[in-house]
């Protein structure tokens, strides 16, 4: 299991006159020292160390004053191979960080209100605000830093940092941590792009680490990251090499956001990392591929038709998701399921992006003209229209190329989403017959995508066949929507419609009786059966040895990322009316690399039916398991949704580990 590791933030602090000490590990408390000649209370924090090939180093520091972060107080110490400091680069010159005062006249609540009003985002929320020192042209000022998160009018997310003077209440400075450029793509038109400012311009890399490189029509190496002086990329045609990069980068961003926003998976690996996309691969290479670490796109026939269409990007990167979930084999029926999974989520990404220049549809590769006659690569309503794929399951399916044995599952996806028969969607005519002559009523592609992702991530294995896919999808539908739901019925009916016979899972089954008195009402509260009984973010339920379980080896490990992350797991159960002393209990262990003893940067909440009953933060770190009890008397005779939700900021890690969850009495 790919469980994430603690962030490797260096923790040493030292005076510039001292030799560079080895960086402390993330888990160590930072060592502090005042630089020679600095005012009392001023300290340096090593943020990063860059090593030159000749042995020289460049040590980047942040400053604090009286324990408060100093915004704009960073500096870089340059050392030669002998360890001698040759120069120091200061932000705003070499000056003291001592502010005008250390006593705030304006309250944090007022600063928060000011920041909320200053943001033009929608659906906005704001942090409580933390005291900082802001370096200004007029000298250091005591201030509050408030982070307001929301969505801008053009759907771009916003994470606006607003610095409010703690004496006057005036806004001193603001900046948005979400940076967007503009690109003109070949297929997607003019779109916003996540880029990163650097000396002399910008590079094509977003805040998640998705970045795009130009291979220069070579077939080896990582390529050169695209850069641009004015943050306006490409011209919409192959004549500008950036244009293909725009499509690929946009595809990577939209794929990440689809998985993160819709399915609760933080990218391909589920740990918040982005991926590299390489364009201009080879000479007239008519394909695109995922190699386990990155995406690669050829330029197509005569190097004039890059395969960077949006659903192709989503398709290929989904191979990475499959690799890190069910890890479906690429042979036999599993190979067909593997390919169809990429077609399903490639289509889902296209619908999620809802791009006016690449209108969402149920076709694959319709823009790249890979066949040379204007036809798409694959059809989801009737896969056999491509001349090779199959519409229906048969016992010979496993002997086909996975691109063709994918046909029945693609057909299932269309039927479950839209229903059988003829229909026009977004101006395109479809006609999807069934293999058994039945009529299927669709439930919408969004629900089908969630069901199939749960089946993929929770129930399929590397060698799963179509029968296992049916069982897994029905089980997923029951998990998400209920045993008697229309969603379950549609999923089962669509599998029957592609000739996959009924198996061990069925809709409308009688639910199991409640557990006898004395047994927990929570399913798999010790997590030893993995994700059984739980829904939420993929990854936190783990048997990783990096954090101990209370009992057994599995536990719920929320956090531990060292980057801005939200994770959650939840489960529904019923508290019997006859319960005499119903109680929820769990064991929790908290550790953190945050060194602040004043600010709650990382938080975890326990809620029942949306009401928070327990709250924790990096300030709650205990380093050992503690038992917690919550009275459930108010929920007797009611269904309860128990949810654990963690939010981690963008710096040091905090880990909230929960085990042995039980509800009984």
C-alpha positions, 0 to 999 in steps of 0.5 A, a space after each residue: 500500500 502506498 502510504 505517504 511519509 512525513 514531510 522532510 522539512 529541515 528543522 535547523 536554525 543557526 546564526 549566519 556566522 556559524 558553520 552549516 549544521 546538518 538539517 534536523 529530521 522533520 520529527 525533531 524539534 527545531 534548534 534555534 540560535 540568534 544571528 550575531 548582531 540580531 535583536 533579542 528574540 530574532 531567530 533563523 529557520 532553515 527552509 531548504 538547502 541547495 547543493 551545487 556540483 562543486 560542493 557549494 551550498 545555498 541555504 535558504 532561511 525564514 525568520 521568526 521574531 519572539 516566536 512569530 513568523 516573519 513574512 518577507 524576512 527570508 534570506 539566502 546564505 551562499 557558501 563555497 565548497 570550503 564552507 566559507 560564507 561568500 555572500 548573503 542575499 536578503 529580502 528587503 535588505 539587511 534589517 532587524 525584524 523587530 516590529 513596531 509593537 508586540 501588542 495587538 490593538 485589533 482583535 483576530 476576529 476583526 482581522 478575519 472579518 476584514 480578510 473575508 470582505 477583502 476576498 472576492 471569492 464565492 463559498 469562502 471560509 477563513 482561518 482564524 488568523 495568526 499573528 505575524 511580523 510583516 516586513 514593509 518598506 516602512 519597517 516591520 509591522 505586527 499583523 495578522 495573516 488570514 487565509 481565505 479559501 473559496 472559488 473565483 467567478 471563473 471557477 478557479 480556486 482561491 487561497 487568498 492570504 491577507 495580512 491585516 495590520 494589528 494596530 490599524 486594521 488596514 490591509 497591508 498585503 495580500 496574495 493568492 497561493 493559487 496561481 493561474 496562467 492562460 494557455 491556447 491549446 490545440 483541442 481545449 481552446 483558451 483555458 486557465 492553467 496552474 503555473 509557477 512564477 520563477 526568475 524571469 517568468 513562469 514554468 508550466 507546473 501547478 500547485 500539486 506538482 503536475 508539470 509538462 515538458 518538451 521532449 523535442 521529439 526524442 524518445 529518452 529523458 524527461 524533457 525540458 519543462 516549458 517556461 514562458 515570460 508572460 504566462 500566456 502559453 501557445 497559440 492554439 496550433 501545432 506551429 507553437 510547441 507550447 500548444 500541445 503542452 497546454 492541452 497536456 497540462 490542462 488534461 493533467 490538472 483536470 484529471 487530478 481535480 476530477 479524482 480529488 473533487 468527485 472521487 476523493 482521491 488526491 491524484 494518481 497515487 492518492 497522496 497529493 502528488 502531481 505527475 509529469 506530462 511529456 509531449 512531442 515524443 518521438 517522430 510521428 508517434 501515433 500514441 500516448 502512454 502512461 509508464 507508471 510514473 508519467 504521461 507521454 504524448 506523441 505528435 501523431 501522423 507527420 508530427 501534426 496531430 498531437 494525441 493530447 486530447 482531454 479524454 486521452 489524458 484522463 484515459 492514460 492517467 487512469 491507468 496509473 490509478 488502476 495500477 495503484 488500486 486494483 492493479 488489474 492485469 493487462 491480459 484476459 478479461 482483467 485486461 479488458 476491465 483495465 482498458 474500459 476503466 480508463 475509457 470510463 474515467 477518461 470520459 468522466 474527466 471530459 464531462 467534469 471539465 465541460 470544456 466548450 472547445 471539447 464538448 463532453 460526449 461518450 466517444 473516445 479520441 474523437 478530436 485526434 482523428 487517429 483513424 484519418 477519416 474523422 471517426 473516433 477511436 472508440 464508441 461507448 454506446 455500441 463499441 462494435 461500431 469501431 469494427 473490432 470491439 465487442 458489445 456483449 460478454 462471451 466466454 471467448 472475450 479474454 482472448 482478445 486484445 484488451 482494447 477490444 475486450 473492453 467493449 462490454 464494460 464500456 457498453 455497461 457504463 453507457 447503459 447504466 448512465 444513459 439507458 438503452 435505445 436511441 437518444 441525442 446528448 450534446 448534439 450527438 446521436 447515440 443508439 445503445 441496444 442491449 444484448 438480452 433485449 431488455 430495456 435499461 433506465 440510466 441513473 446518470 454518469 456521475 453516479 455510475 463513475 462513483 460506483 465503478 471507482 468504489 468497485 475498482 478501489 475496494 472490491 476488484 483484484 488484479 485478475 478480476 473478470 467480468 463476473 467479479 466486476 458485476 459483483 463488485 459494482 453491485 456491492 459498491 452500489 449497495 454501499 453508496 446508495 442502498 440495497 433497494 436503490 434504483 442505482 443498484 437496480 440500474 447497475 445490475 440491469 446494465 450488466 445483465 444487458 451485456 450478458 454478464 449473468 447474476 452472481 453472488 451479489 444482488 440488489 434488494 437482499 434482506 439486510 443482516 440482522 442487528 448484532 446481538 447485545 454486547 457486539 459493536 454496531 460499528 463494522 470493522 472498527 479495528 480496520 483489520 479487514 481494510 476498508 470494509 464497512 468504511 467509505 471516504 478517502 483512499 489511503 488512510 486505512 492502512 497497515 503501514 508500519 510507519 505508525 503503530 496500530 493500537 491492536 493488530 496491524 491495521 488502523 486509520 491514519 489521517 494526515 502525515 502528509 506535510 502538505 495541504 490535504 483533507 481526508 475523511 472516513 465514515 460509516 453508518 450504524 444504528 443505535 438500538 432503541 433498547 440500548 441501556 448505555 450506548 457509548 462510542 469508544 475509540 483509541 487515538 494517537 497524535 504526533 506532529 512535526 509542527 513546532 508551534 505551541 500556540 497555533 492549531 495548524 492541522 486539525 481532526 474532528 469526530 462528528 455524529 450526523 454532522 455535529 462535531 463531538 470531539 476536536 483535535 489538532 497538532 496541539 493535542 499531540 500525545 505520542 501514545 494511544 488514549 481511549 475516548 468515550 462519547 455518550 450515544 444516548 441521544 441517538 437511541 433508535 436512530 441511524 448515525 453517521 460517524 465521520 472522522 475528518 482531518 485537515 492538514 496545512 501546507 507545512 509540517 506533518 501531523 498524524 491522527 491515528 485512530 483504532 479500535 472504534 466501537 459502539 455498543 451498550 
